[in-house]
Amino acid sequence: MTGTEAGTGHGVQFVTIHGHRRAFVRTGSGPAVLLLHGLACDHTTWEPVIDALARHHTVIAPDLLGHGLSDKPRADYSVGGYANGMRDLLTVLGIDKVTVVGHSFGGGIAMQFAYQFPERTERMLLVAPGGLGPEVSPAIRAVTTPGFHQLMGVLTLPGVRHAQTSALRLLARTPLPAARDLEEVAHIVDSFSDPAARAAIRHVVSAVVDWKGQIVTMADRAYLTEAMPMCVVWGRDDMVIPVRHASNVAALAPKARVEVLARAGHFPHKDHPERFVEIVHDFVRTTRPATYSRARWRALLKGGPAGPVGPVGTVTDASA
């Protein structure tokens, strides 16, 4: 590991695993919380909530491989590969168990991590996650189309990129619900100026999305959440992954806690950081950490789903 990286809100540390340098923030003390960012984002998406969470938890916020300050090699960018990478990072850091929190694509990784490593997962909290329905923004599907890499190379030339990001940030300041997430979109456009980042993101999207929408789903394995506390948070004005997928959660995993935040888009943890931290703290405080039992896991796998998908469960519309 090395020192800190200038220009970030928290000291960024680095560790090399399998020959690739990985960036992460580690702060606070207490039970560990692993924060997994979404597609084309990095650990800074969690900046509004890291300090508040760190008052009660050891917070680990990595830059996923191919993102942020982490290396961007030609590598395995599948959801399962990312779950393995998080297992290895936690092992190197000496952390055995975590409450895993995943946003968007990071939510898909969180679900995969909990599925692959139930013995290391105490709880699962998903924020506007992928993997709960086929629909996704056309902008994400466009990443896999021929010519995307070349087009973004032109659109992210210095003058063009500055004009785009300035316009996006101005629109983000308007009260339009559809403009809530444009500040993050501007950050993503900036990141696409790096050809290695564009290539990595294309590999990531190709593994989980095709022209019909999302490929990877947890629907066939949602019954396994019976053995693990689960909470889902969504923004009512999400323009990337539709909020109606929250109803899918309630149907697939009836014991899950689901909260929909008003006046929030695809990044509810940034739109309402104080409310988000309250939800995390209350979820951890009111649930017992999952304990892995091979016999119970075997019984769940052998038994499969108890029956057809049931009625939609309770969804809390939490005004911020």
C-alpha positions in Angstrom: 0.0 0.0 0.0 1.1 3.6 -0.6 0.1 6.9 0.8 -2.8 9.2 -0.1 -4.0 10.6 -3.4 -4.4 14.3 -3.7 -7.6 15.9 -4.7 -10.0 13.5 -3.0 -12.1 14.0 0.1 -10.5 10.9 1.8 -7.1 9.4 1.7 -6.9 6.9 -1.1 -4.8 3.8 -0.4 -3.5 1.3 -2.9 -2.9 -2.4 -2.9 -1.7 -4.7 -5.7 -3.6 -7.9 -6.1 -3.0 -10.4 -9.0 -0.6 -7.8 -10.5 -3.2 -5.0 -10.7 -3.2 -1.9 -8.5 -6.5 -1.3 -6.7 -7.5 2.0 -5.1 -9.7 2.1 -2.0 -10.7 4.3 0.9 -10.7 2.8 4.4 -11.9 4.9 7.4 -13.8 4.6 10.7 -14.1 1.7 13.1 -16.7 -0.9 14.0 -18.5 -3.5 12.0 -17.3 -3.4 8.3 -19.4 -1.9 5.5 -18.3 -2.4 1.9 -19.5 0.3 -0.5 -19.6 -0.7 -4.2 -20.1 2.1 -6.7 -21.9 1.9 -10.0 -20.9 1.7 -13.7 -18.3 4.3 -14.7 -18.3 5.8 -11.3 -15.8 5.5 -8.4 -15.5 5.7 -4.6 -16.3 9.4 -4.7 -19.9 8.7 -5.4 -20.1 7.8 -1.7 -18.4 11.0 -0.4 -21.6 12.5 1.0 -22.1 9.5 3.3 -18.7 8.1 4.1 -17.9 10.2 7.2 -21.4 9.7 8.7 -21.2 5.9 8.2 -17.6 5.9 9.6 -18.9 7.1 13.0 -20.2 3.6 13.6 -18.5 1.4 11.0 -15.3 0.5 9.3 -16.0 1.8 5.8 -14.3 0.3 2.8 -15.0 2.1 -0.5 -13.0 0.7 -3.4 -12.6 1.9 -7.0 -13.6 -1.3 -8.9 -11.1 -2.6 -11.4 -11.4 -0.5 -14.6 -12.7 2.5 -12.7 -11.4 5.6 -10.9 -7.8 5.3 -9.7 -7.6 1.5 -10.0 -5.9 -0.2 -12.9 -7.8 -0.7 -16.1 -6.2 -3.9 -17.6 -7.6 -6.3 -20.2 -9.2 -8.5 -17.6 -12.3 -10.3 -16.3 -15.0 -7.7 -15.9 -17.8 -10.1 -15.2 -20.0 -9.7 -12.1 -18.6 -12.9 -10.7 -15.0 -11.7 -11.4 -15.8 -8.5 -9.5 -17.2 -10.5 -6.6 -14.0 -12.5 -6.5 -12.0 -9.3 -6.5 -13.8 -7.9 -3.5 -13.3 -11.2 -1.6 -9.6 -10.9 -2.3 -9.4 -7.2 -1.3 -11.2 -7.9 2.0 -8.9 -10.8 2.6 -5.8 -8.7 2.1 -7.2 -6.0 4.4 -7.9 -8.6 7.1 -11.7 -8.2 7.1 -13.6 -11.4 7.4 -17.3 -10.2 7.2 -19.1 -7.2 5.8 -22.5 -5.6 5.3 -22.2 -5.1 1.5 -23.8 -2.0 0.0 -24.0 -1.8 -3.7 -25.3 0.9 -6.1 -26.6 0.2 -9.6 -24.0 -2.1 -11.2 -22.4 -2.3 -7.8 -25.7 -3.7 -6.5 -25.4 -6.6 -8.9 -21.9 -7.2 -7.6 -23.2 -7.1 -4.0 -25.8 -9.7 -4.9 -23.2 -11.9 -6.5 -20.8 -11.4 -3.6 -23.5 -12.5 -1.2 -24.4 -15.5 -3.4 -20.8 -16.6 -3.9 -19.5 -15.8 -0.3 -22.5 -16.1 2.1 -20.1 -17.0 4.9 -18.6 -13.5 4.5 -21.8 -11.5 4.1 -23.7 -10.3 7.1 -26.3 -8.2 5.3 -27.0 -6.8 1.8 -28.2 -3.3 1.1 -28.9 -2.5 -2.6 -29.3 1.0 -4.0 -31.2 1.2 -7.3 -29.5 -2.1 -8.2 -29.2 -3.8 -11.5 -30.3 -7.4 -11.9 -34.0 -7.1 -10.8 -35.6 -6.6 -14.2 -34.6 -6.2 -17.9 -35.2 -2.5 -18.4 -32.2 -0.1 -18.4 -31.4 3.3 -19.8 -30.8 3.3 -23.6 -27.6 5.3 -22.9 -26.2 2.2 -21.1 -27.2 -0.1 -23.9 -25.5 2.2 -26.4 -22.1 1.5 -24.8 -22.1 -2.0 -26.5 -22.9 -0.6 -30.0 -20.2 -0.6 -32.7 -18.4 2.7 -32.9 -19.0 3.7 -29.3 -15.3 3.8 -28.4 -14.4 6.0 -31.4 -17.4 8.3 -30.9 -16.6 8.9 -27.3 -13.0 9.6 -28.2 -14.3 12.5 -30.3 -16.9 13.7 -27.8 -14.4 13.7 -25.0 -11.8 15.9 -26.8 -10.9 18.7 -24.4 -13.0 21.5 -25.9 -16.0 19.3 -26.8 -15.9 17.6 -23.4 -15.8 20.9 -21.5 -18.9 22.2 -23.4 -20.8 19.0 -22.7 -20.0 18.8 -19.0 -20.6 22.5 -18.4 -24.1 22.1 -20.1 -24.8 19.0 -18.0 -23.8 20.7 -14.8 -26.0 23.7 -15.5 -29.0 21.5 -16.3 -28.3 19.6 -13.0 -29.0 22.8 -11.1 -32.5 23.1 -12.5 -35.5 21.7 -10.6 -36.4 19.2 -13.3 -36.7 15.6 -12.0 -35.1 14.3 -15.2 -32.0 16.4 -14.5 -31.3 15.1 -11.0 -28.4 12.8 -12.1 -26.7 15.0 -14.7 -23.9 16.0 -12.3 -22.9 12.4 -12.1 -23.3 12.0 -15.9 -20.9 14.9 -16.3 -18.4 13.1 -14.1 -18.8 9.9 -16.2 -18.2 11.9 -19.4 -15.0 13.2 -17.9 -13.9 9.7 -17.1 -14.5 8.6 -20.7 -11.6 10.8 -21.9 -9.4 7.9 -20.8 -9.3 5.3 -23.6 -8.5 2.5 -21.1 -11.5 3.5 -19.0 -13.8 3.4 -22.1 -12.5 0.0 -23.0 -13.0 -1.3 -19.5 -16.6 0.0 -19.3 -17.5 -1.5 -22.6 -16.3 -4.9 -21.4 -18.3 -4.4 -18.2 -21.5 -3.5 -20.0 -21.2 -6.3 -22.6 -21.1 -8.8 -19.7 -24.5 -7.6 -18.2 -26.5 -5.8 -21.0 -27.4 -6.5 -24.6 -29.8 -4.7 -27.0 -32.8 -6.1 -25.1 -31.6 -4.8 -21.7 -30.1 -6.4 -18.6 -28.9 -10.0 -19.0 -27.9 -10.9 -15.4 -30.7 -11.4 -12.9 -31.1 -12.5 -9.3 -34.7 -13.5 -9.8 -33.9 -17.2 -9.9 -31.8 -17.0 -6.7 -33.8 -14.4 -4.7 -35.1 -17.1 -2.4 -31.6 -17.4 -0.9 -32.1 -14.0 0.7 -34.3 -15.9 3.3 -31.0 -16.6 5.0 -29.7 -13.0 4.9 -31.1 -9.6 5.9 -31.8 -7.5 2.7 -32.7 -3.8 2.2 -33.3 -1.9 -1.0 -33.3 1.8 -1.5 -34.6 3.5 -4.7 -35.1 7.1 -5.9 -38.6 7.8 -7.2 -37.3 9.8 -10.2 -34.7 7.2 -11.3 -34.2 7.6 -15.1 -31.5 4.9 -15.4 -33.2 1.8 -13.8 -36.9 2.2 -13.3 -38.2 2.4 -9.8 -40.9 -0.1 -10.6 -38.2 -2.7 -10.1 -38.6 -2.0 -6.4 -41.9 -3.9 -6.7 -40.0 -6.8 -8.2 -37.8 -6.9 -5.0 -40.9 -7.0 -2.8 -42.3 -9.9 -4.8 -39.0 -11.9 -5.2 -37.8 -11.4 -1.6 -40.9 -10.7 0.6 -38.8 -10.3 3.8 -36.7 -7.5 2.2 -37.1 -4.0 3.4 -37.7 -1.6 0.5 -37.7 2.1 0.6 -38.5 4.6 -2.2 -37.2 8.1 -1.6 -39.1 11.0 -3.0 -37.3 13.8 -4.8 -34.4 11.4 -5.6 -33.0 10.0 -8.9 -30.6 7.2 -9.6 -28.2 8.3 -6.8 -30.5 8.6 -3.7 -27.4 8.4 -1.4 -26.3 11.7 -3.0 -29.7 13.3 -3.2 -30.5 12.7 0.4 -27.3 11.6 2.2 -28.6 12.1 5.8 -31.7 10.0 5.1 -29.6 7.3 3.4 -27.3 7.1 6.4 -30.3 6.8 8.7 -31.6 3.9 6.6 -28.3 2.1 6.8 -27.9 2.6 10.5 -31.4 1.5 11.2 -31.1 -1.5 9.0 -27.9 -2.6 10.7 -29.2 -1.9 14.2 -32.5 -3.7 13.7 -31.2 -6.9 12.0 -29.0 -9.7 13.2 -26.0 -10.4 10.9 -26.5 -13.5 8.9 -24.5 -16.6 10.1 -23.5 -19.1 7.4 -24.7 -22.6 7.9 -23.7 -25.1 5.2 -26.6 -27.3 6.2 -29.2 -24.5 5.9 -27.7 -23.3 2.6 -27.8 -26.9 1.2 -31.5 -27.2 2.3 -32.3 -23.9 0.6 -30.6 -24.9 -2.6 -32.2 -28.4 -2.6 -35.6 -27.0 -1.9 -35.5 -24.1 -4.4 -38.1 -21.4 -4.4 -41.1 -22.2 -2.2 -43.5 -21.5 -5.0 -44.4 -19.0 -7.7 -43.6 -15.3 -7.2 -46.0 -14.0 -4.6 -47.8 -10.7 -4.3 -45.9 -7.5 -4.0 -44.8 -6.9 -0.5 -44.7 -3.6 1.5 -42.8 -0.8 -0.1 -42.1 2.3 2.0 -42.2 5.6 0.2 -39.9 7.5 2.4 -40.1 11.3 1.9 -36.8 13.0 2.5 
